[in-house]
């Protein structure tokens, strides 16, 4: 099975759980044994690739700034790319620039995905039941990509992926073993650093730097 084979399933769930006028956002980056797989929550309409008229890749965080600040500060984004991102307004991203950004992500050997691929108009909170609909698909993604380390962002995503109640503040820099199709992966829960979680971005940066240095 390839990542491409999962897209039709994500699109079915977009119709069921996402905004009708937007499309699914899938994943992007290094797809062959990356050093890190970052698992976020779900995309919003701020990602301009969710517009049905977008012709390029449908990867996370296209047309946004804050998450790329984090990747730059942890040493996973080239300075020139970062400066270009900061200089652009969302609608100034195009398909070619999105590919340039994700070529840099691939070069730095990490993979970006969301637990839920259902794009919402805004950053509304989704119930666990919706994320659980995506869980087996995420596990297939992980099995295909085969990352060395997984970082889950936020309490809700971490708890669902690990199937246990996780409080990120209580387990900083700790990893949990998750068995997927017979293989054990190290999973590190980290503060969600975007939106309401911006107040914790420095803690997220500190913890991710620690994870990179020790793995």
TIKOL-367754 format. One record per atom (N, C-alpha, C): x, y, z; residue number from 0. Coordinates in steps of 0.02 Angstrom, whole numbers, always signed. Layout:
// residues N
NODE        x        y        z   resi
NODE        X        Y        Z    NUM
...
***
This chain:
// residues 215
NODE        x        y        z   resi
NODE      +42      -60       +0      0
NODE       +0       +0       +0      0
NODE      +44      +62       +0      0
NODE      +23     +113      -36      1
NODE      +58     +177      -40      1
NODE      +17     +232       -6      1
NODE      +49     +287      +10      2
NODE      +13     +344      +39      2
NODE      -43     +367       -6      2
NODE      -30     +366      -71      3
NODE      -80     +388     -120      3
NODE     -145     +349     -114      3
NODE     -139     +285      -94      4
NODE     -198     +242      -89      4
NODE     -245     +263      -32      4
NODE     -220     +302      +16      5
NODE     -261     +323      +73      5
NODE     -303     +384      +58      5
NODE     -286     +420       +5      6
NODE     -319     +485       -7      6
NODE     -394     +479      -18      6
NODE     -415     +427      -52      7
NODE     -487     +419      -66      7
NODE     -526     +409       +0      7
NODE     -494     +375      +48      8
NODE     -527     +366     +113      8
NODE     -531     +433     +151      8
NODE     -478     +472     +147      9
NODE     -479     +538     +179      9
NODE     -533     +582     +148      9
NODE     -540     +578      +82     10
NODE     -590     +620      +48     10
NODE     -661     +600      +67     10
NODE     -673     +536      +78     11
NODE     -739     +513     +101     11
NODE     -754     +543     +170     11
NODE     -704     +543     +213     12
NODE     -714     +569     +281     12
NODE     -720     +645     +281     12
NODE     -688     +679     +232     13
NODE     -697     +751     +225     13
NODE     -770     +768     +212     13
NODE     -802     +730     +169     14
NODE     -873     +740     +154     14
NODE     -915     +730     +217     14
NODE     -895     +683     +258     15
NODE     -934     +665     +318     15
NODE     -923     +714     +375     15
NODE     -860     +736     +385     16
NODE     -843     +775     +444     16
NODE     -815     +844     +431     16
NODE     -795     +859     +370     17
NODE     -762     +923     +355     17
NODE     -810     +974     +326     17
NODE     -782    +1034     +313     18
NODE     -821    +1087     +281     18
NODE     -834    +1067     +208     18
NODE     -896    +1073     +186     19
NODE     -915    +1049     +119     19
NODE     -879    +1086      +64     19
NODE     -861    +1150      +76     20
NODE     -830    +1190      +24     20
NODE     -754    +1184      +22     20
NODE     -725    +1143      +67     21
NODE     -653    +1134      +70     21
NODE     -634    +1061      +56     21
NODE     -570    +1050      +41     22
NODE     -546     +983      +27     22
NODE     -502     +957      +84     22
NODE     -490     +893      +83     23
NODE     -443     +863     +131     23
NODE     -373     +891     +123     23
NODE     -336     +891     +178     24
NODE     -265     +903     +177     24
NODE     -232     +838     +199     24
NODE     -181     +816     +162     25
NODE     -154     +749     +174     25
NODE      -91     +751     +218     25
NODE      -34     +756     +189     26
NODE      +30     +751     +225     26
NODE      +85     +776     +180     26
NODE     +148     +773     +203     27
NODE     +203     +794     +160     27
NODE     +270     +788     +195     27
NODE     +322     +788     +155     28
NODE     +390     +784     +182     28
NODE     +424     +719     +162     28
NODE     +470     +697     +205     29
NODE     +508     +636     +192     29
NODE     +464     +575     +205     29
NODE     +453     +534     +155     30
NODE     +408     +477     +161     30
NODE     +444     +411     +167     30
NODE     +510     +412     +172     31
NODE     +549     +350     +176     31
NODE     +593     +352     +238     31
NODE     +566     +323     +293     32
NODE     +603     +318     +356     32
NODE     +629     +385     +381     32
NODE     +584     +435     +388     33
NODE     +606     +500     +414     33
NODE     +630     +495     +486     33
NODE     +669     +545     +505     34
NODE     +692     +547     +575     34
NODE     +633     +559     +622     34
NODE     +586     +602     +601     35
NODE     +528     +620     +643     35
NODE     +465     +622     +601     35
NODE     +411     +597     +629     36
NODE     +343     +607     +603     36
NODE     +306     +651     +652     36
NODE     +287     +711     +630     37
NODE     +248     +757     +671     37
NODE     +173     +746     +658     37
NODE     +135     +733     +711     38
NODE      +63     +721     +705     38
NODE      +26     +778     +739     38
NODE       -6     +821     +698     39
NODE      -47     +877     +723     39
NODE     -120     +855     +727     39
NODE     -165     +903     +737     40
NODE     -235     +888     +749     40
NODE     -274     +879     +684     40
NODE     -294     +936     +654     41
NODE     -330     +935     +591     41
NODE     -321    +1002     +557     41
NODE     -327    +1005     +491     42
NODE     -316    +1068     +455     42
NODE     -377    +1114     +459     42
NODE     -364    +1177     +443     43
NODE     -418    +1226     +438     43
NODE     -414    +1261     +371     43
NODE     -464    +1302     +357     44
NODE     -467    +1339     +294     44
NODE     -412    +1390     +286     44
NODE     -372    +1402     +339     45
NODE     -314    +1446     +331     45
NODE     -262    +1415     +285     45
NODE     -264    +1350     +280     46
NODE     -220    +1315     +232     46
NODE     -249    +1326     +162     46
NODE     -216    +1365     +121     47
NODE     -245    +1383      +56     47
NODE     -249    +1324       +8     47
NODE     -213    +1270      +24     48
NODE     -218    +1210      -18     48
NODE     -285    +1174       -9     48
NODE     -324    +1195      +40     49
NODE     -391    +1164      +49     49
NODE     -443    +1193       +2     49
NODE     -425    +1246      -35     50
NODE     -469    +1273      -86     50
NODE     -474    +1224     -144     50
NODE     -534    +1205     -165     51
NODE     -541    +1157     -219     51
NODE     -506    +1178     -284     51
NODE     -493    +1243     -293     52
NODE     -460    +1266     -354     52
NODE     -384    +1259     -351     52
NODE     -357    +1242     -292     53
NODE     -285    +1232     -285     53
NODE     -264    +1171     -325     53
NODE     -213    +1177     -366     54
NODE     -193    +1123     -411     54
NODE     -132    +1084     -387     54
NODE     -100    +1107     -333     55
NODE      -38    +1075     -310     55
NODE      -49    +1026     -253     55
NODE       +5    +1014     -218     56
NODE       +4     +967     -162     56
NODE      -45     +991     -108     56
NODE      -75     +944      -73     57
NODE     -119     +962      -18     57
NODE      -87     +938      +47     57
NODE      -38     +977      +67     58
NODE       +2     +961     +126     58
NODE      -13    +1010     +183     58
NODE       +3     +993     +245     59
NODE      -13    +1036     +302     59
NODE      +23    +1104     +300     59
NODE      -11    +1155     +327     60
NODE      +18    +1220     +343     60
NODE      +37    +1262     +282     60
NODE      +11    +1247     +224     61
NODE      +25    +1288     +165     61
NODE      -11    +1355     +171     61
NODE      +26    +1410     +163     62
NODE       -3    +1477     +169     62
NODE       -5    +1504     +239     62
NODE      +28    +1470     +286     63
NODE      +29    +1493     +356     63
NODE     +102    +1511     +375     63
NODE     +110    +1540     +434     64
NODE     +177    +1561     +456     64
NODE     +201    +1528     +521     64
NODE     +158    +1525     +572     65
NODE     +181    +1511     +640     65
NODE     +217    +1444     +646     65
NODE     +191    +1392     +614     66
NODE     +222    +1326     +622     66
NODE     +292    +1325     +591     66
NODE     +300    +1365     +538     67
NODE     +366    +1367     +505     67
NODE     +416    +1404     +549     67
NODE     +392    +1449     +592     68
NODE     +437    +1480     +641     68
NODE     +464    +1427     +688     68
NODE     +421    +1382     +709     69
NODE     +443    +1328     +753     69
NODE     +494    +1283     +718     69
NODE     +479    +1262     +657     70
NODE     +525    +1218     +621     70
NODE     +593    +1252     +610     70
NODE     +592    +1317     +598     71
NODE     +654    +1354     +589     71
NODE     +694    +1356     +655     71
NODE     +659    +1369     +710     72
NODE     +693    +1377     +774     72
NODE     +721    +1311     +800     72
NODE     +695    +1255     +777     73
NODE     +723    +1190     +798     73
NODE     +772    +1162     +747     73
NODE     +790    +1204     +698     74
NODE     +841    +1185     +650     74
NODE     +818    +1140     +594     74
NODE     +753    +1139     +580     75
NODE     +726    +1096     +528     75
NODE     +699    +1134     +467     75
NODE     +723    +1195     +458     76
NODE     +703    +1235     +400     76
NODE     +759    +1283     +383     76
NODE     +779    +1284     +320     77
NODE     +832    +1329     +298     77
NODE     +811    +1402     +307     77
NODE     +860    +1444     +322     78
NODE     +846    +1514     +336     78
NODE     +815    +1550     +276     78
NODE     +840    +1536     +216     79
NODE     +813    +1570     +157     79
NODE     +739    +1552     +146     79
NODE     +723    +1488     +155     80
NODE     +653    +1467     +148     80
NODE     +610    +1501     +201     80
NODE     +635    +1503     +262     81
NODE     +599    +1535     +317     81
NODE     +586    +1608     +302     81
NODE     +636    +1644     +279     82
NODE     +628    +1715     +263     82
NODE     +577    +1725     +207     82
NODE     +577    +1681     +158     83
NODE     +527    +1685     +103     83
NODE     +457    +1673     +129     83
NODE     +450    +1626     +175     84
NODE     +384    +1613     +204     84
NODE     +359    +1674     +243     84
NODE     +403    +1703     +283     85
NODE     +384    +1760     +324     85
NODE     +366    +1821     +281     85
NODE     +395    +1826     +221     86
NODE     +383    +1883     +178     86
NODE     +318    +1877     +138     86
NODE     +290    +1817     +135     87
NODE     +231    +1806      +92     87
NODE     +166    +1812     +131     87
NODE     +117    +1843     +100     88
NODE      +49    +1838     +124     88
NODE      +21    +1770     +104     88
NODE      -31    +1746     +139     89
NODE      -57    +1679     +123     89
NODE      -72    +1669      +49     89
NODE     -106    +1719      +18     90
NODE     -125    +1710      -52     90
NODE      -67    +1718     -101     90
NODE       -7    +1732      -74     91
NODE      +52    +1737     -117     91
NODE      +88    +1670     -124     91
NODE      +67    +1622      -84     92
NODE      +93    +1554      -95     92
NODE      +64    +1528     -160     92
NODE     +104    +1493     -199     93
NODE      +77    +1457     -257     93
NODE     +102    +1385     -255     93
NODE      +81    +1346     -303     94
NODE      +97    +1275     -303     94
NODE     +172    +1263     -305     94
NODE     +208    +1304     -343     95
NODE     +280    +1296     -348     95
NODE     +314    +1310     -281     95
NODE     +293    +1364     -247     96
NODE     +325    +1380     -183     96
NODE     +310    +1327     -130     96
NODE     +250    +1300     -131     97
NODE     +233    +1246      -85     97
NODE     +279    +1186      -95     97
NODE     +295    +1171     -158     98
NODE     +342    +1116     -173     98
NODE     +412    +1132     -148     98
NODE     +432    +1195     -154     99
NODE     +499    +1216     -130     99
NODE     +503    +1207      -54     99
NODE     +451    +1228      -19    100
NODE     +450    +1221      +54    100
NODE     +454    +1147      +74    100
NODE     +414    +1106      +41    101
NODE     +412    +1036      +60    101
NODE     +473     +997      +36    101
NODE     +509    +1022      -14    102
NODE     +573     +993      -32    102
NODE     +623    +1004      +25    102
NODE     +617    +1062      +58    103
NODE     +660    +1077     +116    103
NODE     +642    +1032     +175    103
NODE     +577    +1021     +185    104
NODE     +555     +975     +237    104
NODE     +584     +905     +224    104
NODE     +579     +883     +163    105
NODE     +605     +816     +145    105
NODE     +681     +813     +157    105
NODE     +716     +867     +138    106
NODE     +789     +869     +147    106
NODE     +808     +862     +221    106
NODE     +767     +890     +264    107
NODE     +780     +887     +336    107
NODE     +753     +823     +368    107
NODE     +726     +779     +327    108
NODE     +706     +711     +347    108
NODE     +651     +709     +401    108
NODE     +598     +749     +390    109
NODE     +540     +741     +433    109
NODE     +476     +739     +391    109
NODE     +424     +714     +421    110
NODE     +359     +703     +389    110
NODE     +306     +738     +430    110
NODE     +261     +775     +398    111
NODE     +209     +812     +432    111
NODE     +141     +784     +413    111
NODE     +101     +769     +463    112
NODE      +33     +746     +449    112
NODE      -13     +770     +504    112
NODE      -77     +759     +496    113
NODE     -128     +772     +546    113
NODE     -163     +707     +564    113
NODE     -183     +700     +626    114
NODE     -224     +642     +643    114
NODE     -289     +643     +602    114
NODE     -324     +700     +605    115
NODE     -384     +708     +564    115
NODE     -367     +746     +501    115
NODE     -391     +722     +445    116
NODE     -378     +756     +381    116
NODE     -437     +799     +359    116
NODE     -489     +803     +401    117
NODE     -550     +839     +383    117
NODE     -541     +913     +396    117
NODE     -537     +951     +343    118
NODE     -526    +1023     +348    118
NODE     -589    +1058     +372    118
NODE     -580    +1101     +423    119
NODE     -635    +1141     +450    119
NODE     -626    +1214     +430    119
NODE     -679    +1253     +433    120
NODE     -675    +1324     +417    120
NODE     -628    +1360     +466    120
NODE     -632    +1339     +530    121
NODE     -592    +1372     +582    121
NODE     -562    +1319     +628    121
NODE     -533    +1342     +682    122
NODE     -498    +1296     +728    122
NODE     -544    +1270     +782    122
NODE     -604    +1250     +763    123
NODE     -651    +1223     +811    123
NODE     -625    +1157     +840    123
NODE     -646    +1141     +901    124
NODE     -625    +1079     +933    124
NODE     -667    +1022     +905    124
NODE     -634     +969     +884    125
NODE     -670     +910     +860    125
NODE     -674     +858     +915    125
NODE     -729     +821     +918    126
NODE     -734     +769     +969    126
NODE     -688     +710     +954    126
NODE     -672     +673    +1006    127
NODE     -630     +614     +998    127
NODE     -658     +566     +947    127
NODE     -724     +562     +944    128
NODE     -756     +514     +899    128
NODE     -737     +526     +826    128
NODE     -727     +589     +807    129
NODE     -706     +605     +738    129
NODE     -634     +583     +728    129
NODE     -590     +600     +774    130
NODE     -520     +580     +767    130
NODE     -512     +505     +766    130
NODE     -553     +470     +804    131
NODE     -549     +397     +806    131
NODE     -565     +366     +738    131
NODE     -605     +402     +698    132
NODE     -621     +377     +631    132
NODE     -558     +376     +586    132
NODE     -510     +417     +604    133
NODE     -448     +422     +565    133
NODE     -391     +381     +592    133
NODE     -399     +351     +650    134
NODE     -343     +322     +686    134
NODE     -311     +264     +647    134
NODE     -351     +219     +621    135
NODE     -322     +163     +583    135
NODE     -287     +187     +520    135
NODE     -313     +240     +490    136
NODE     -280     +268     +431    136
NODE     -213     +300     +450    136
NODE     -210     +332     +507    137
NODE     -146     +360     +531    137
NODE      -96     +304     +543    137
NODE     -118     +249     +573    138
NODE      -73     +193     +585    138
NODE      -46     +165     +518    138
NODE      -89     +162     +467    139
NODE      -66     +139     +401    139
NODE      -14     +188     +373    139
NODE      -27     +252     +382    140
NODE      +21     +303     +361    140
NODE      +89     +292     +394    140
NODE      +88     +282     +459    141
NODE     +150     +271     +497    141
NODE     +185     +208     +473    141
NODE     +146     +155     +462    142
NODE     +175      +93     +439    142
NODE     +210     +102     +371    142
NODE     +179     +140     +326    143
NODE     +208     +152     +259    143
NODE     +270     +195     +264    143
NODE     +267     +249     +303    144
NODE     +322     +297     +307    144
NODE     +379     +272     +351    144
NODE     +362     +235     +404    145
NODE     +411     +203     +448    145
NODE     +459     +254     +479    145
NODE     +433     +301     +519    146
NODE     +477     +352     +550    146
NODE     +518     +322     +606    146
NODE     +575     +354     +620    147
NODE     +616     +332     +677    147
NODE     +584     +353     +743    147
NODE     +553     +412     +744    148
NODE     +522     +440     +804    148
NODE     +457     +475     +785    148
NODE     +408     +473     +829    149
NODE     +345     +507     +817    149
NODE     +336     +560     +871    149
NODE     +316     +620     +851    150
NODE     +298     +673     +898    150
NODE     +225     +690     +888    150
NODE     +185     +682     +941    151
NODE     +115     +698     +939    151
NODE     +105     +765     +974    151
NODE      +66     +809     +943    152
NODE      +59     +878     +968    152
NODE       -7     +887    +1005    152
NODE       -2     +900    +1070    153
NODE      -60     +914    +1110    153
NODE      -88     +854    +1148    153
NODE     -127     +868    +1199    154
NODE     -155     +815    +1242    154
NODE     -203     +770    +1205    154
NODE     -247     +800    +1165    155
NODE     -299     +760    +1133    155
NODE     -270     +711    +1082    155
NODE     -228     +736    +1038    156
NODE     -198     +692     +988    156
NODE     -155     +639    +1021    156
NODE     -115     +660    +1070    157
NODE      -71     +612    +1104    157
NODE     -111     +557    +1138    157
NODE     -165     +576    +1171    158
NODE     -207     +527    +1207    158
NODE     -239     +478    +1159    158
NODE     -263     +502    +1102    159
NODE     -296     +458    +1054    159
NODE     -246     +411    +1021    159
NODE     -189     +437    +1000    160
NODE     -138     +395     +967    160
NODE     -112     +342    +1014    160
NODE     -101     +360    +1077    161
NODE      -71     +313    +1125    161
NODE     -123     +272    +1163    161
NODE     -187     +290    +1154    162
NODE     -242     +255    +1187    162
NODE     -234     +255    +1263    162
NODE     -214     +312    +1289    163
NODE     -211     +322    +1361    163
NODE     -216     +396    +1375    163
NODE     -236     +414    +1435    164
NODE     -244     +485    +1452    164
NODE     -176     +517    +1460    164
NODE     -162     +565    +1416    165
NODE      -97     +598    +1416    165
NODE     -105     +672    +1434    165
NODE      -65     +695    +1482    166
NODE      -59     +766    +1496    166
NODE      +13     +785    +1478    166
NODE      +20     +824    +1425    167
NODE      +87     +841    +1400    167
NODE     +130     +872    +1455    167
NODE     +100     +914    +1497    168
NODE     +138     +948    +1549    168
NODE     +168     +900    +1600    168
NODE     +138     +839    +1605    169
NODE     +161     +791    +1654    169
NODE     +211     +741    +1626    169
NODE     +223     +743    +1560    170
NODE     +268     +693    +1530    170
NODE     +316     +724    +1480    170
NODE     +338     +784    +1495    171
NODE     +384     +818    +1449    171
NODE     +449     +778    +1441    171
NODE     +470     +772    +1378    172
NODE     +533     +738    +1359    172
NODE     +530     +663    +1373    172
NODE     +471     +636    +1386    173
NODE     +463     +564    +1396    173
NODE     +435     +533    +1332    173
NODE     +454     +471    +1320    174
NODE     +424     +435    +1263    174
NODE     +384     +375    +1286    174
NODE     +337     +357    +1245    175
NODE     +295     +299    +1256    175
NODE     +302     +253    +1195    175
NODE     +302     +188    +1206    176
NODE     +307     +141    +1151    176
NODE     +238     +125    +1124    176
NODE     +231     +129    +1058    177
NODE     +168     +114    +1025    177
NODE     +181      +60     +972    177
NODE     +147       +4     +979    178
NODE     +156      -51     +931    178
NODE     +105      -43     +874    178
NODE     +131      -41     +813    179
NODE      +89      -35     +753    179
NODE     +111      -89     +704    179
NODE      +66     -135     +690    180
NODE      +81     -190     +644    180
NODE     +146     -226     +663    180
NODE     +152     -239     +728    181
NODE     +208     -279     +752    181
NODE     +273     -241     +765    181
NODE     +275     -177     +748    182
NODE     +335     -137     +760    182
NODE     +322      -85     +814    182
NODE     +371      -77     +858    183
NODE     +365      -27     +911    183
NODE     +396      +39     +890    183
NODE     +359      +93     +901    184
NODE     +382     +161     +885    184
NODE     +385     +201     +950    184
NODE     +436     +243     +955    185
NODE     +440     +290    +1012    185
NODE     +397     +351     +996    185
NODE     +350     +366    +1040    186
NODE     +305     +423    +1032    186
NODE     +317     +473    +1089    186
NODE     +331     +535    +1070    187
NODE     +341     +589    +1119    187
NODE     +283     +638    +1115    187
NODE     +243     +644    +1167    188
NODE     +192     +697    +1169    188
NODE     +226     +765    +1182    188
NODE     +205     +815    +1145    189
NODE     +234     +883    +1151    189
NODE     +177     +933    +1151    189
NODE     +188     +990    +1184    190
NODE     +138    +1044    +1184    190
NODE     +117    +1062    +1112    190
NODE      +53    +1075    +1103    191
NODE      +29    +1100    +1039    191
NODE      +48    +1173    +1033    191
NODE      +87    +1192     +981    192
NODE     +118    +1258     +981    192
NODE      +83    +1311     +939    192
NODE      +23    +1297     +915    193
NODE      -10    +1343     +869    193
NODE      -78    +1363     +897    193
NODE     -105    +1421     +874    194
NODE     -171    +1443     +897    194
NODE     -170    +1458     +971    194
NODE     -217    +1428    +1008    195
NODE     -220    +1438    +1080    195
NODE     -157    +1412    +1115    195
NODE     -120    +1368    +1081    196
NODE      -60    +1341    +1111    196
NODE       +2    +1383    +1101    196
NODE       -4    +1441    +1069    197
NODE      +54    +1484    +1056    197
NODE      +91    +1502    +1120    197
NODE      +55    +1505    +1176    198
NODE      +88    +1522    +1239    198
NODE     +139    +1469    +1259    198
NODE     +132    +1409    +1231    199
NODE     +177    +1354    +1248    199
NODE     +229    +1340    +1195    199
NODE     +236    +1385    +1146    200
NODE     +281    +1369    +1090    200
NODE     +353    +1363    +1113    200
NODE     +375    +1403    +1163    201
NODE     +444    +1397    +1187    201
NODE     +456    +1329    +1220    201
NODE     +407    +1304    +1256    202
NODE     +413    +1238    +1287    202
NODE     +415    +1184    +1233    202
NODE     +374    +1193    +1180    203
NODE     +375    +1145    +1125    203
NODE     +443    +1144    +1091    203
NODE     +471    +1203    +1079    204
NODE     +537    +1208    +1047    204
NODE     +589    +1174    +1090    204
NODE     +589    +1188    +1155    205
NODE     +637    +1157    +1201    205
NODE     +632    +1081    +1199    205
NODE     +571    +1055    +1202    206
NODE     +562     +983    +1205    206
NODE     +580     +949    +1139    206
NODE     +562     +981    +1083    207
NODE     +578     +951    +1018    207
NODE     +654     +951    +1006    207
NODE     +687    +1004    +1027    208
NODE     +761    +1005    +1022    208
NODE     +791     +948    +1062    208
NODE     +765     +936    +1121    209
NODE     +789     +880    +1163    209
NODE     +778     +814    +1126    209
NODE     +719     +805    +1097    210
NODE     +703     +743    +1062    210
NODE     +751     +732    +1003    210
NODE     +763     +785     +965    211
NODE     +809     +781     +907    211
NODE     +879     +762     +930    211
NODE     +901     +792     +985    212
NODE     +970     +779    +1009    212
NODE     +979     +710    +1038    212
NODE     +926     +680    +1063    213
NODE     +932     +616    +1099    213
NODE     +909     +556    +1057    213
NODE     +890     +567     +995    214
NODE     +867     +512     +952    214
NODE     +909     +509     +888    214
***
